[in-house]
């Protein structure tokens, strides 16, 4: 477990590690996951380069296999986007960052959701929200 980046951090390294470990344990999976917090410009570039999308996004996750077959994942979170979303939803920045770390971890583990209106009613979203509630 690796946590990096310090731009507008609200979650401590210990908190991020507890979130990832809770999801891994709850899903009964083992993986090596790094979580990196990026500023708006870095996230915008990552989103453009890897997904071809314009603008920054809240979270990106990449799933890889290590040389020994171990599941390895990289999760990138943008606190700037998270803060805007938290204000819109009238929740704390910490809650939204928790949600994004859970969300990215679930993607690394192979969960997915539809794009568009069905996203927030998808099984992955419901699972994510159970983890977020349990981590409050």
Secondary structure, DSSP 8 states (H G I E B T S, - for coil): -EEE--TT--S-HHHHHHHHHHHHHHTT---EEEEEE--HHHHHHHHHHHH---S--SEEEEEEE-TTS-EEEEEEE-HHHHHHHHHHHT--HHHHHHHHHHHHHHHHTT----SSTTGGGSHHHHHHHHHHHHT-
